[in-house]
Structure formats: C-alpha cells, structure tokens
Amino acid sequence: MPQVLNPILPGFNPDPSILRVGDDYYIATSTFEWYPGVQIHHSKDLANWELVTRPLTRKSQLDMRGDPDSCGIWAPCLTHGGDKFWLVYTDVKRKDGSFKDTHNYIVSAPAIEGPWSDPVYTNSSGFDPSLFHDPDTGKKWFVNMLWDHRRRPLLFAGIALQEWDPASGKLVGPRKNIYQGTELALVEGPHLYKRNGWYYLLTAEGGTGYDHAVTFARSKNIWGPYETHPDKHILSSKDHPHAALQRAGHGDIVDTPDGKTYLVHLAGRPTTQRRRCVLGRETAIQECFWKDDWLFVKDGPVPSLYVDLPASRNEDRYWETKSYSFSANDGLHKDFQWLRTPETERIFNLDNNKLNLIGRESIGSWFEQALVARRQEHFSYDAETVIDFSPTDEREFAGLTAYYCRYNFFYLIVSAHSDGQRELLILASEASWPVGNLNLPLSNPDSVVIPNQGKVRLKVTVRGKELQFWYALEGEEELKTIGPVFDASIVSDECGGHQAHGSFTGAFVGVAASDLNGTARVASFDHFVYTPVKYSSDQYEV
C-alpha cells in the first residue's frame, strides 16, 4: 500500500469522528464558533477527502451569537443507525472558569447531504457526546464526559452512560459514571464500540495540549467495570517532544471492508522554537492491529508521520491555487465560513459578482461581526483581494485579515481619518489575552494616505513565521509593502485566549468589515485568491 503523509485533513479540523457506510468513509470535525456548524468530509480510500457538507445551517439548529472564542460546536459524533445518519454535538456557551455551560443535541438525516433535522436536546451535564447503536440489542446509548465544578474529586469527573430513546427523543433509565480514566486525568471524547463480545471505550485524556493521549478500555458489560488497556494510552506524543505530530489524541476508529482497523485522531504540527501550532489541531490517521482482543497502533504509541493507506493522495490538489469569484448564482464557496450568526443577510451578500460585507461590530466581536474567511492549510501562502470601500471616518474600516480570534489577528484595513481622508492602517492584536488591546504599528502620522476614490488591492504573504502585508492603488501594477514583518506564529492556538488548554481553532485568512458608527456601511470585494507556497523552511511540507 502507498504511504501517505499526515495529516489527512490539514488545517483546523479537530476532534475527528469517523464512519464507514458501505464503501464510503465520512469524518466529522469540530467547527467551534465558525458557521455553519460541523464539517463533514467524504472519502473512498481514506487518503483523499472532500468537504461535502456542514449540516448545521439554520437558526433553529444553531445560533452562536454571544459564544466566546473557542466555544460553540465541540466534538461532533457521526454515526449511522441502519436507516439514517445521526449527528451528536455540543454547543458550548461558556468554557473558562469553574463552570462550563455545555448543551448537547442530536440531529439526523436520511443522506449525508441532508436534509438535517432540527435538533433534539439531550442534556447539559458535560461535553463530547457520542451515540452508540448496539448491534445486538438494538438499543441506542448516549455517552458524554461529566463536568464537576466542585472538583470532587475530579473536574473531568468521568464518562456517563445512559440509554437514549429515539421514539421519545429523550434519555431514559439510569445514568452511570462508567469510567474515570487514568492518572493522566481530564478524561473526555468517549466513543463506544462492540467487537467479539467486548464493549470497548475509547477516550481522550491529558487535555488537548502536549500531554494529550488516546486511552482504551473494555468490558463484557456495557455498564462496566471497564478494564484499562495494558499500555493505558494507545496513542500519544506526550513523552516524545521531537515527534513530528504533537498533541496527538481525541480519536475514533473505523474498519475497512477487508477488516483493517484505522484510528483517526487530532494532532498539531508546531513551528518555531516556541512550538506554536498555526494550523491548529488537524486530523491524522494511524494503522492499527488487534492482539488478544486489544487494539494497538502500528509502531505506536507515537503517531507516525507516514501511514500505509489503500490509495495514494493527490498532492496536486493540495498545492493548487484557489481563485474565488463571488457569483450570486453559485453562492459563497464552501471553503469559506463566517462567525457565529445564522442571519447571514445582516453581514454579507453576493451581488454584481462581488462579496458585499455589511459593516457591523468590531473585529473580534462575539456577537455580530462581518468576517468571511477560509482556513490556512499551508505554513506558507499568499492571499489577496480587491476592495471598494468609502469610509467616512476612523470608525468605519474594512480589509484583509489573518485571523485566529479577538486576541490574535493581523488586519490591513482601508479606513479614514476623522477629517474623512482615506488611509491604510494595520490593526494587530498580538497574544493580547485577556485584555484584547490593539498594537498600532501604523498610526497617524505613519499611516498611508490614499485617494478617497478608487479600489485598492490588498495582499498578505506568509513565509513560515514571517507575515507581510502589501497594497496597490487602482491602476498600479506593482505592489508595495506596508508595515513591518510580523510574527505569523502569533495566529495560533498557543497565542489565543486562555492559552493553556483553552484555544481550539486555527488560523484563517479572509476579509472583514466594521462600522462602529452603526450605519452598516458596505465594503465590496471583487475576488479572493489563496495560493499555497512551497517554502524551504516549512519542515512538514517540502
């Protein structure tokens, strides 16, 4: 079998849940505050994946306005119950501090493309829910981690099991804490399986940082007691700081038609001496084998960078330039997402082959900001756009942004001074948690004054850890640099809010608009181009 380079889903694609239906494989991943909710990729061979749907698309299913950064959709679980697809997910409203407000829901659909039902509420006792369809009894079982704000004795209190009745749409019968994990602690991400008369429980432990791990346990009775794997953790990079794939954990397993077992899991690829994961937590895959009714990762527990898969990967697709036009007939390209709101008509529209952003709240707002962006999937890239925007003062601004969250972004804007004169300015928030203040590397009188009419071409180039903005006025061919060279690794998990085990997404690049006067001034964008760049310093890609 050909060897394939991990990750199989590069860029922000964490908490994978994998499913096979016939010859088709599906992976569902977390989307957090990005809308629509949940990404589902499809593959025929485990090596080549295509985004096919984001099922949570309407207000009745999901409204994340007010959800803080890295809240929203956590750890979906995708299953198939014989006649339909089931998707379980958490909408997190609060994550920091002693309390977590975590509401768990179930939606279903006859086909992966939908239509997906309105959600059925299940509980709020914890997060990372999963639905298990017992092949022998026909019952459906709901598992999730339990949260104990008292820490008596554990904050991550264990894995709860309860039967779920699809007819009534409710949890029924007793609830039991069936597994508290190992001394690594922070047990979460449960998935149940049945094989050869054993119930198997796969969990994540150690938090989603550099101590992350996949733990395995089994029992003859679904209620337990569960015996932990003789190796405890079947996958982890925690004791191997030089492994190419770090932060390995939160996994799920799938069997191929010929009986091979694979584990998908999240992983990070840190860069620079500061070990920053700019691309966030990505989805990787490992070949496994069974011995004495226990699962083992081939060459584990350290994850392999190269893995034998049934087919080779089309690398040309990974490196192709993506040129996006904005046709109302075609709709917004599936690569793009926005933040939190189901009411897209309030923040953007497609008209006259342009993307029109309606200026709302400030960049980083947890309620209603007009920001449309795509994932950064390469360590080095170029992105550019052309903007047509006529601001009246400094409270109206729009432009091109490399964005993680309110605490870490770089933003080249077209704005105006208080006298109405248009200018270019860079707004930067560099690891500014918890305050969220801006750095202003270009402030008057150092801003670039530009004519009050005419389009402006904006570009950002990222070469490893170096980020540079560029611009050209209408009619000019040559781009000029603007501002200093920034540290591109700032746009990473490690520089977000609540930086230890608290930032869960990844870098995006896109366009944004704000109108702090409240007049909803519109900024129009002609196109958007994302070009991956092979760069000698990018150790994972060259």
N, C-alpha and C positions, 0 to 999 in steps of 0.2 A: 504494500500500500504506500502511496506517496506521503511524504512528510509535509505537514502544513505548519506554518508559523503562527503561533499565538500572538495576540488574541484573535478569535474568530469574529467578534463584534468590537472593532476598535472605537475608541472614544467612549463617552459617557453612556454605558449600557450595563448597569449593576444589577445584582440580585437575580440572576437568571433562573427561570423556571422552564424546564424543557419537557416536551411532549412529542410522542410519535403517534400518528393516526395513519395506519396503512404504510405507505411509502413516504409520507410527508412528515417532516420534523418542524416543530414550532418552538420558539423561545420568546417568553415574555420577560420584559425587564422594567425596572422602576423608572419613573419619569419625574418624581418629586413635584416641584412647583411648575413644571413646564406642561403646557396644554397643547393638544389633547392628551389624556392620561393613558399610560401604559403603551410601550412599544411591543409589537409582535412581529418577529422576523420568521421567514419560512425558508426551508432548505430541503433538497432531495438527497444530499450527500454529506451533511454535517460540515462541509468546508466552505460552501458558497451560500451566502444568506442574503435575503432581500426583505426589506421592510414592507409588510403587506397591509398593516392596519394599526391604528391607535383607537381602541374601541370606546373610550370614554370621551364622547364628543359633544355632549349637550348638558345644559344646566341641570336637568333632572338627574343626571348621573354624577356630575362633578362640578363644584364651584369652589375654587380655592382662594378667592379674594380674602385677604387677611392672613392666609397661611404664611408663616415666616419662611425664610430661606431654608432649603433642605427639608421642609415639611411637605405636605401633600401626599402623593402616591408612593407608598413604600411597599416593596417586596410582593409583587403580584404572584399568584399561583394559577397556572393554566392547566386544566385537566379536561378529559373527555369522558363522559359518563355513558357511552354507548349510543346515544341519540343526539347529543348536543355538546357544545363546548361550555365549560364553566370557568369563570374568572373570579378569583377572590383577591381582594386588595384592601389596603388600609389608607384612609385619608387622615393624615396627622395634622392636628391643629396647633399643638404645642409640643416641643421636644426638649427644651432647655429647662434646667432646674429639677426639682424633685418630682414634679408631675409630668405625665405625658397624656395628652388627650388624643386618643387613637381610636377612630371609628372604622369598624370592619364591615365590608359589604360583599355581596355576591351578585354577579350578572351572568347571563347565559345567552347563547346564540346557536342557531342551527348550523351555521357555517362560520368559518373564521373571519370572513369579511363582514359578518353580521346578517341581519340587524341584531344589535346587542340590546338586551332588555334594560329596563330601569332597574336600579339596584335594590336588593333586599338587604336590609340591615340585619346584622347578626349580633355583634357585641362590641364592647369598648375596653375589654379587660387587659389588652395588650396589643401587640402588633405582629406582623409577619404571619398572617393567617394562611392556612392551607386546607384544601378539601381532598379527602381520600375516599375513593369508591372501592369498598371491599368486594373483591371479585367473588368471594364465596357466599357471603351473607346478603349482598345487595345493598347493605346499609351505606350511608354517607357519613363520614366522620370529619369533624372540624377541629383543627388544632391551631393554636397560636401561643406565642410566648406570653407569660403573665408578668405584669409590672407591679412591683410592691414599693410604693413611695416611702414606706417606713424602713426599708432595708432589714426586714425581719425574717430570715437573716440575710436575704439576697434582694438586691434591686431588680435583677433579672431572676424572677422567682422560680421559673421552670416552664415546662411545656404543658398546656392544658388540653385535655381531650374531652369532646362532648359530641353526641350524635346530632346530626342536622337532618331535619325532615323537609324534603323538597316540597311536599304537598302543602304544608302549612307555612313554609318559609321561615321556620323557627328552629332554634336549638332546643332539644328535648332531652329529658333524662338527666342523670347526674353529670357533674363536671369533676374531673380528677386531674391533679397535677401528676403527670406520669413520668417526668424525667427532669432532674435538676442540673444535669450536665456534670462536668468535671471541675477540678480545681482551677482550670483556666477561666471559668466563670463567663458571665454575660451570654448565657445560652439563648439562642433565637433562631429564626429561619427554619422552622421544622417542616419536614416532609415525611409522610408515611408511605411504606411500600409493603407488599406481601410476596414472598418467594419461598418455595419449598417448605411451607408450613410455618415460616417465621414472619413475624411483623418486624420491619426494620424502620428505625427512626434516624433520619439524618438531620443534624442541626449545625448551626454555626456557633462559634464561641470566640472569646478573646477580643470582642469589639471589632470594628471594621477598619482598624489601623494596622500597624505592622505586627501585631500579635494574633491576627485573625487565623481561623482554622475551621476545617470541616470535621465534625465528630460523628461517629457512627455507633448505634446501639441496636439491640434486638431483644425480642421476647416472643414466647409462644402464645401469649395472650395480649390482645390489643391494649388491655388496661395495665399491662406490666406484671411484675417488675421488669425493667429493661436493663440488660447487661451491656456495659460499655465495651467497645471494640478492644481487643488486646493491645493494640497500638494507640488507643484513645483517639488520636487525630489522624485520619487517613490522608489529609492534605493540609499543609501549612508551610509557609516560608519563615515562620517566626524565629527559628534558630539558624537561619541561613541568610544573613543580610546581603550577601552578594548574588543571590539568585536573581535571574532576570525578571521573574514575575514575583512581585511582592504583594503583601496584604491578601494573600490567597485564602478564600473562604466562601461562605454562603453559596452552597452548591445544590445541585439536583442531578438525578441520574436518569438515563434512558437506555433501553435495549434496542439494538438494531434487529432487523428481520432475521439475520443469521446468528443471533444470540450473543453478540458482543455487547459489553456494557461500557458506556462513557459517562463521565462526570463533567458537567459544566459548572463553572464557578466564577466568581468575580476575582479580579486581580488588578494591581496597579503597576505601572512602569515608571518608577521615579527617575527624575532627571536632576542634574546639578548636584553639588556637594550637599545641598540642603534637602535632598530626597523629596522633591515635590512632584506630585502626580498631576500634571497639567491636563492630561486626557481623562482624568477622573478614574473611576473604577470601571473596568472593561470586562467583557465576557471571554473567558478562555475555556478550553476543553482538554480533558485528560482521558487516556485509555485506561480501563480498569480490568481486573480479573477477580474471580471468586475462588476462594480456598477455604475448605471446612465451613462453608456457609457464612463466610465473612468476605466483605468487599475490600479490595486493596487497589491502590492506584499504581499503575505500572511505573517503576523507577521512582516511586514516591517515598515519603510523603511530600517531598519538594516538587512543585509543579514543573513540568517540562515546557521549555520554550517551543520545541518542535514535537509534533504528535503525528502518529500514523492515523490517517483518515481514509475513508473509502474512495475519495477523489482528491485531486489537487485543486488549489484555489486559483481563480482567475485574478492574477495580480494586476493585470492591466486595468481592470475596473477600479481597483483601489487607488490607482495613481492618475486616473483621468480627471481633467479639468471639468468642473461643473459650472455651466453658464445658465443662469436662471433668468427667464423673462417673466413678465407679470401680466398674463392674459386672464381676463375675467372668465372666459370660456373654460380655460384649463384649471382655474383655481390656483391657490397657493401650493407650490411644490411640497411634496410630502417630507422633504428634508427639513423644512422649516417648522419651528414651533414658536409659541408666544408664552406669556407668563400669566397663569392663574385664572383668567377670566373666560367664561363661556360666551360672553357677549362681545364677539369679535367686531360687530358693526360699530362699536364705540371706540375701537382702537385702530382698525385698518380696513381698507377696501381695495379692490383691484378695479381700475377704471382707466380707459385710454392707454392700455398697455403699460400702466405704471402701478407701483405699490404706493398707496397713499396712507401715510401714518397720521393719525389724528392726535395731536399733542394733548397729553393728559398729565398725569402726575410725574414726579421726578424719577430719573433712572434709579432703580433700587427700591421703588415703592413696593409694598407687599399687597397693594390693592389694585390699582389700575394704572399700569404704565404701557405705553405703546412701544413695544420692543419685539421685533421679529428676527429670529436668528437660527443658525444651524450649528450642529456640533463641530468642534475642532476634532478631526480624526487623524491628524498628522502632526508630528512635532514641528515641522516647518511648512509654511504655506503662504500664499498671497491671497488677499481678498480685496475686492474693490467694488465701488458703486458710483453712480452719478446722482447727485441730489439737486432738486429745485426747491428752494425754500427762501421765504422773505420774512424774517423775523423783525419785530418792531423794537424789541429791547432785550435785555440780558435774561429775562425770564422765559424767553422762547428760544429753544435750541433743538437741533436735530443733527444726526450724522451717523458715523460708523463706529462700532464698538466691539472690542474684545472683552467678553463679559463672563463673570462667574456668579457673583451675587452683589448685593449692595456694598459689601466690604472689600471687594477686589474686582476692579474693572479699569479699562483704559478706553477713552471716548473722545474721538475727534469730532468736534461739532462746528456747525455753522450757526452763529448767533449774532447778536447785535449789542453794541454798547448802549448806554442809557440815552444817548443822543440819536439813536436809530441807525448809526453806521454799522454795516455788516462787518463781521470779523470771524476768523477761525481761531478756535481755542481748544486746548486739550484739558479734559477733566479726568483726573486719575484718583482712584481710591485704592491705595496700596496696603493691603493687610490692615485695614483701619478698624477692625473689630476691637472693642464693642461700640465705639463712638460713631464711626461712619463718616468722618470728616474727609474732605477732598484735599488732595495736593493740587496745586495750580502751577505747573511748570511753565505755562504760558498765561500770564495775567497782564493786563494793561500796565505799562505801555509796551509789553513784549508780545502782545497778540498780533496776528497777521491781519491787517485791514484789507478787505476785499471790496470790489464794487457792489452796490446794492442790488444790481440786477445780474442775472446770468447763472447758469448751472455751474456746479463745482464737482470735479472728480475727486473722490476720496479713496485712499488705498492704505492698507496695513500690510506690512511684511513681517513675518516671524521666521527667524532662523535660529532654531534651538531656543536658547534663553534670551535672545535679543529680539525686541519688538520695536519697529519704526513706523511712524505714520508719514504719509505723503499726500500731496494735493496738486491739482492743476485747475486753473480757471477755464471757463468756456473759451474755446478757440485755441488754447495752448496744447501742444503735443507733449511737451516734456514735463514729467512730474518733478516736484521739488520736495525735499524732506521738510518736515515741520516737527519741532520739538526734539527732545533728547532721545537716545536709545533707552528704552525701558526694559526692565527685567520681566520677560514673558512668563517666567515661572510663578509670578505673583498670582496669575489666573489659575489657581489650583486648589485642590482640597485643603492643603496644608495652610493656606492663607485666607480661608473663608471665615465665617463666623463660628464661634465655639469650636476652635480648630482641632482639639483632641476629640476624636470620635464624633464630630459634630457637623462636618461639611461633606455632603454626599453626592454632589452632582459632577460637573466637569466644565471645561471651557467651551464657550460658544463664540461665534463671530456673526455679527449681523448689523441691523440698522435700528435706530430708535428716534423718538421724538417726544419732547416735553413742552407743555405750555403751562407755566406756573401762574400766568395771568388768568387762566380759566376760560380762555376764548376758543379753545380747541383748534388752534392754527394747524394747518395741514402741511406736511413735508412730503414731497413726491420723489420717488426713486425710479430711475429708468430700468435698471437691471442690477444683478448681483453676480459676481464671478468668484468662485473659490478654486484655487489652483494649488494642489499638493506640490511640494518641492522636496526633492531628494537632496539631503544636505549631509556633508561628511561627518558632522558632529552628532548626528542622530543615530545613536548606537543600535537602536532596535530595528531600524528601517533600511539600512544601507548594507 
